[in-house]
Amino acid sequence: MAFMCVMNGSINMNMGTNVNKKARDLYWNNISVYNGKDEIDFHAAGADRDLSLGALSNADKLYLHYRFLIENQIVAYIIKKRVQFFKKTLDCGAGTGRISLRLSSLFDHVDSFDISQKFVTEFSSRYPNERKIAFVVSDFEKYNTDKKYDFIFVGGVFMCMNDDEIKNALLKIKGWLSPGGVLLCRDTLAKKVDSSVGFLKKYRTENEYMSLFSDLFDVTDTLNGANRNYFCTIFIHLPKLCQNNTSIFKFFKWCINIFIFLDQKYILLRGNKRHKLANQMLYAFKSK
């Protein structure tokens, strides 16, 4: 499935822009990573929030809290619905390892890779006892394995790759999947025409995105991961004094936790409107 990522900065409409691999790799190896107690701050770097540009506001943290919870929920939902065996799983472009941690609670073993040495180092420092996760520095081009995986997750990676890179990666993924294995992708999609963020990322339209998969994979599920969350919306419109109040912030986090719990039980509780901070879809695939 594909999930859209929240981006900082302006988006320049530029049909046909190619991702600059060198600039991309430098960006992810130099992003500021916070390794303190707050997991939202830590995993914010994997969600493209560079803390060197300024600390996260409570509004940012509340949205990321919602986004991380609902993404974990959707990943678990698809795994329980589609995956047959729970031995090995692969997290491609794992970032700070947030989804790898969720996968480790569902599978016997998790292999993970990311192009950022910083992410891999910080993950090892923060989670030294995670023995089920083997996290290495690599990209699709360099990563090779003879293993077969029951589930493969690609989160926010294909939007950082050129079309040819994606096609080559999908060929590899098809070979890595076990019979009946499931591919789940998360990426930002453009709504009407493709858009780019400098030379670092390219947001494709849904048709452009799906055409890259069509020769090798069939879609089994589509879920909207960016439905508007009204608690986040209300919180954003509160006065800054209220947003900075610890008790009010905790109350809204509690409300979101309840909402996500109910949404897990009754998946249709989410509305049709997308949150203004994101444009996220999720697609699950099986090999043809």
VEXDREN-2710 file (C-alpha; in Angstrom, 1 decimal):
% VEXDREN-2710
k/r/px/py/pz
1/MET/0.0/0.0/0.0
2/ALA/1.1/3.5/-0.4
3/PHE/1.1/6.1/2.3
4/MET/1.6/9.8/1.8
5/CYS/4.3/11.5/3.8
6/VAL/4.0/15.0/5.3
7/MET/6.5/17.4/3.8
8/ASN/8.0/20.6/5.0
9/GLY/8.7/23.4/2.6
10/SER/7.1/24.5/-0.6
11/ILE/6.1/22.2/-3.4
12/ASN/7.1/23.2/-6.9
13/MET/5.0/21.9/-9.8
14/ASN/7.5/20.5/-12.3
15/MET/6.4/17.8/-14.7
16/GLY/9.1/15.3/-15.4
17/THR/11.5/16.3/-12.7
18/ASN/14.0/13.5/-11.8
19/VAL/15.2/12.8/-8.3
20/ASN/18.8/13.6/-7.7
21/LYS/20.2/10.5/-6.0
22/LYS/23.3/12.2/-4.6
23/ALA/21.3/15.1/-3.1
24/ARG/18.7/12.6/-1.8
25/ASP/21.3/10.5/0.0
26/LEU/23.1/13.5/1.5
27/TYR/19.7/14.8/2.7
28/TRP/18.8/11.7/4.6
29/ASN/22.3/11.3/6.0
30/ASN/22.4/14.8/7.4
31/ILE/18.9/15.2/8.8
32/SER/18.8/16.0/12.5
33/VAL/17.7/13.1/14.7
34/TYR/16.6/13.5/18.3
35/ASN/17.5/10.6/20.6
36/GLY/15.8/11.8/23.8
37/LYS/12.9/10.2/25.7
38/ASP/10.2/11.4/23.4
39/GLU/9.6/8.8/20.7
40/ILE/7.5/11.2/18.6
41/ASP/10.5/13.5/18.3
42/PHE/12.8/10.6/17.5
43/HIS/10.6/9.2/14.7
44/ALA/9.8/12.6/13.4
45/ALA/13.1/12.5/11.5
46/GLY/11.9/9.4/9.6
47/ALA/8.7/11.4/8.8
48/ASP/10.9/14.1/7.2
49/ARG/10.8/16.5/10.1
50/ASP/14.3/18.0/10.5
51/LEU/14.6/19.2/14.1
52/SER/17.6/21.3/13.3
53/LEU/15.0/23.7/11.6
54/GLY/13.2/24.1/14.9
55/ALA/11.5/22.1/17.7
56/LEU/8.2/20.4/16.9
57/SER/5.2/22.3/18.2
58/ASN/2.5/20.4/20.1
59/ALA/0.3/20.7/17.0
60/ASP/3.0/18.9/15.0
61/LYS/3.4/16.3/17.7
62/LEU/-0.4/15.7/17.9
63/TYR/-0.6/15.1/14.2
64/LEU/2.4/12.8/14.2
65/HIS/0.9/10.9/17.1
66/TYR/-2.3/10.4/15.1
67/ARG/-0.4/9.5/11.9
68/PHE/1.9/7.0/13.5
69/LEU/-1.0/5.3/15.4
70/ILE/-3.2/5.0/12.3
71/GLU/-0.4/3.8/10.1
72/ASN/0.5/1.1/12.7
73/GLN/-3.2/0.2/12.7
74/ILE/-3.4/-0.2/8.9
75/VAL/-0.2/-2.2/8.7
76/ALA/-1.5/-4.6/11.3
77/TYR/-4.9/-4.7/9.6
78/ILE/-3.5/-5.7/6.3
79/ILE/-1.1/-8.3/7.8
80/LYS/-3.9/-10.0/9.7
81/LYS/-6.2/-9.9/6.7
82/ARG/-3.7/-10.9/3.9
83/VAL/-0.6/-12.6/5.3
84/GLN/-0.5/-16.3/5.6
85/PHE/2.7/-16.9/7.5
86/PHE/4.6/-14.8/10.0
87/LYS/8.2/-15.9/9.8
88/LYS/10.2/-13.3/7.9
89/THR/9.4/-9.7/6.9
90/LEU/11.4/-6.9/5.2
91/ASP/11.2/-3.2/5.9
92/CYS/12.7/-1.3/2.9
93/GLY/13.8/2.3/3.6
94/ALA/13.0/1.8/7.3
95/GLY/13.9/5.3/8.3
96/THR/14.1/5.5/12.1
97/GLY/12.7/1.9/12.3
98/ARG/9.2/2.8/13.5
99/ILE/7.4/0.3/11.3
100/SER/10.2/-2.3/11.9
101/LEU/9.3/-2.1/15.6
102/ARG/5.6/-2.8/14.9
103/LEU/6.6/-5.6/12.6
104/SER/8.7/-7.2/15.3
105/SER/5.6/-7.8/17.4
106/LEU/4.0/-9.7/14.5
107/PHE/6.8/-11.7/12.8
108/ASP/9.6/-14.0/14.0
109/HIS/12.3/-11.9/12.3
110/VAL/12.5/-8.5/10.7
111/ASP/15.2/-7.4/8.2
112/SER/15.4/-3.7/7.6
113/PHE/17.5/-1.4/5.5
114/ASP/17.9/2.3/4.9
115/ILE/20.3/4.6/3.0
116/SER/20.9/6.7/6.1
117/GLN/23.8/5.6/8.3
118/LYS/22.5/8.1/10.9
119/PHE/19.1/6.4/11.1
120/VAL/20.7/3.0/11.5
121/THR/23.2/4.2/14.2
122/GLU/20.6/6.1/16.2
123/PHE/18.1/3.1/16.0
124/SER/20.8/0.8/17.4
125/SER/21.6/3.2/20.2
126/ARG/18.0/3.8/21.1
127/TYR/16.8/0.1/20.9
128/PRO/19.9/-2.0/21.8
129/ASN/17.8/-5.0/22.9
130/GLU/15.7/-5.4/19.7
131/ARG/17.2/-8.8/18.8
132/LYS/14.5/-9.6/16.2
133/ILE/15.4/-6.7/14.0
134/ALA/18.5/-6.8/11.7
135/PHE/18.9/-3.2/10.5
136/VAL/21.6/-2.4/7.9
137/VAL/22.7/0.5/5.8
138/SER/21.7/-0.1/2.1
139/ASP/19.5/0.9/-0.7
140/PHE/17.5/-1.2/-3.2
141/GLU/20.4/-1.2/-5.6
142/LYS/22.8/-2.7/-3.1
143/TYR/20.5/-4.8/-1.0
144/ASN/20.5/-8.5/-2.0
145/THR/19.3/-11.6/-0.2
146/ASP/18.3/-15.2/-0.9
147/LYS/15.6/-15.0/1.8
148/LYS/11.9/-15.2/1.1
149/TYR/9.6/-12.8/2.9
150/ASP/6.0/-13.3/3.9
151/PHE/5.5/-9.5/4.0
152/ILE/7.5/-6.6/2.6
153/PHE/6.9/-2.9/3.6
154/VAL/8.1/0.0/1.5
155/GLY/7.3/3.3/3.3
156/GLY/7.9/6.7/1.8
157/VAL/10.7/5.4/-0.4
158/PHE/9.4/5.3/-4.0
159/MET/8.6/9.0/-4.0
160/CYS/12.4/9.5/-3.5
161/MET/13.3/7.3/-6.5
162/ASN/13.2/7.7/-10.3
163/ASP/10.8/5.5/-12.4
164/ASP/13.6/3.2/-13.5
165/GLU/14.9/2.8/-9.9
166/ILE/11.3/1.8/-8.8
167/LYS/10.9/-0.7/-11.6
168/ASN/14.2/-2.4/-10.7
169/ALA/13.2/-2.4/-7.0
170/LEU/9.9/-4.0/-7.8
171/LEU/11.6/-6.7/-9.8
172/LYS/13.7/-7.4/-6.7
173/ILE/10.7/-7.3/-4.4
174/LYS/8.9/-9.8/-6.6
175/GLY/11.8/-12.2/-6.2
176/TRP/12.0/-11.7/-2.4
177/LEU/8.4/-12.4/-1.7
178/SER/7.4/-15.9/-0.7
179/PRO/4.5/-17.6/-2.4
180/GLY/1.4/-15.7/-1.3
181/GLY/3.5/-12.9/0.1
182/VAL/2.2/-9.4/0.4
183/LEU/3.7/-6.0/-0.5
184/LEU/2.5/-2.9/1.3
185/CYS/3.6/0.5/0.1
186/ARG/3.4/4.0/1.6
187/ASP/4.1/7.1/-0.5
188/THR/2.9/10.6/-1.1
189/LEU/0.8/10.9/-4.2
190/ALA/-0.1/14.1/-6.1
191/LYS/-3.8/14.8/-6.5
192/LYS/-4.0/15.9/-10.1
193/VAL/-0.6/16.5/-11.7
194/ASP/2.8/15.3/-10.5
195/SER/4.7/17.6/-8.2
196/SER/8.3/17.7/-7.0
197/VAL/10.1/19.0/-3.9
198/GLY/13.4/20.3/-5.4
199/PHE/15.3/17.3/-6.7
200/LEU/14.7/15.3/-3.6
201/LYS/11.2/13.9/-4.1
202/LYS/8.6/13.4/-6.8
203/TYR/4.9/13.0/-6.0
204/ARG/3.2/11.0/-8.8
205/THR/-0.5/10.9/-9.5
206/GLU/-2.3/7.8/-8.6
207/ASN/-2.4/6.6/-12.2
208/GLU/1.3/7.2/-12.7
209/TYR/2.1/5.5/-9.5
210/MET/-0.1/2.4/-10.2
211/SER/1.3/2.1/-13.7
212/LEU/4.7/1.3/-12.2
213/PHE/3.3/-1.8/-10.4
214/SER/0.9/-3.0/-13.1
215/ASP/3.2/-5.4/-14.9
216/LEU/4.2/-7.3/-11.8
217/PHE/1.6/-6.8/-9.1
218/ASP/-2.2/-6.7/-8.6
219/VAL/-3.8/-4.5/-6.0
220/THR/-5.7/-6.3/-3.2
221/ASP/-6.6/-3.4/-0.9
222/THR/-6.7/0.4/-0.9
223/LEU/-7.0/2.4/2.3
224/ASN/-7.0/6.1/2.9
225/GLY/-4.4/6.9/5.5
226/ALA/-4.9/10.6/5.5
227/ASN/-8.5/11.0/6.5
228/ARG/-9.2/14.2/8.3
229/ASN/-8.8/13.8/12.1
230/TYR/-11.1/16.3/13.8
231/PHE/-9.2/16.3/17.0
232/CYS/-6.0/17.5/15.2
233/THR/-8.1/20.1/13.3
234/ILE/-9.7/21.5/16.5
235/PHE/-6.3/21.6/18.3
236/ILE/-4.7/23.5/15.5
237/HIS/-7.3/26.3/15.8
238/LEU/-6.9/26.6/19.6
239/PRO/-5.0/29.6/20.9
240/LYS/-1.2/29.0/21.2
241/LEU/-1.5/29.3/25.0
242/CYS/-4.0/26.3/25.0
243/GLN/-1.8/24.3/22.6
244/ASN/1.2/24.7/24.8
245/ASN/-0.7/23.6/27.9
246/THR/0.5/20.1/28.9
247/SER/-2.9/19.0/30.3
248/ILE/-4.8/20.1/27.2
249/PHE/-2.2/18.4/24.9
250/LYS/-2.5/15.1/26.9
251/PHE/-6.3/15.3/26.7
252/PHE/-6.3/15.5/22.9
253/LYS/-3.8/12.7/22.7
254/TRP/-6.1/10.6/24.9
255/CYS/-9.0/11.5/22.5
256/ILE/-7.0/10.4/19.5
257/ASN/-6.1/7.1/21.3
258/ILE/-9.8/6.4/21.8
259/PHE/-10.7/7.4/18.3
260/ILE/-8.0/5.0/16.9
261/PHE/-9.2/2.2/19.1
262/LEU/-12.8/2.6/17.8
263/ASP/-11.6/3.0/14.3
264/GLN/-9.7/-0.3/14.6
265/LYS/-13.0/-1.9/15.6
266/TYR/-15.1/0.0/13.1
267/ILE/-12.8/1.0/10.2
268/LEU/-15.4/3.2/8.5
269/LEU/-15.4/5.8/11.3
270/ARG/-12.9/7.9/9.4
271/GLY/-14.4/10.5/7.1
272/ASN/-13.8/11.0/3.4
273/LYS/-12.0/14.3/3.8
274/ARG/-8.2/14.2/3.9
275/HIS/-6.3/16.1/6.5
276/LYS/-4.8/19.3/5.2
277/LEU/-1.3/18.3/6.5
278/ALA/-1.1/15.2/4.4
279/ASN/-2.2/13.3/1.2
280/GLN/-1.8/9.7/2.1
281/MET/-3.0/6.5/0.6
282/LEU/-2.1/2.8/1.3
283/TYR/-2.0/0.0/-1.3
284/ALA/-1.5/-3.7/-0.7
285/PHE/-0.2/-5.8/-3.6
286/LYS/0.3/-9.5/-4.5
287/SER/2.5/-10.8/-7.3
288/LYS/0.8/-11.6/-10.6
END
